[in-house]
């Protein structure tokens, strides 16, 4: 994994994410998009494993439903945005390439 790919992953997953863990995942999955989706999927599963809302009458209420929605939005965003994997990324089949060409008149006018 190069520096551009690592910085993209840290931008998607947060600066506190362990770079060594990302490196191991990249070695196994061979795609930075797959690494980001796997980490976000684990975070989502962890939230779903615990109660999303806890209330202690008159003391405290803890609601994690917005956190879950935020992670789901982030997963969808990572799926749609371009990743710095280069041409080998199998998820970028429909990616748009930009080409530049010169327009030349077919006839010369006097």
PyMOL commands that set and color helices and strands:
alter all, ss='L'
color gray80, all
select helices_A, chain A and resi 3-13+19-29+32-49+65-80+86-88+90-92
alter helices_A, ss='H'
color red, helices_A
select strands_A, chain A and resi 53-56+60-63
alter strands_A, ss='S'
color yellow, strands_A
deselect
rebuild
show_as cartoon
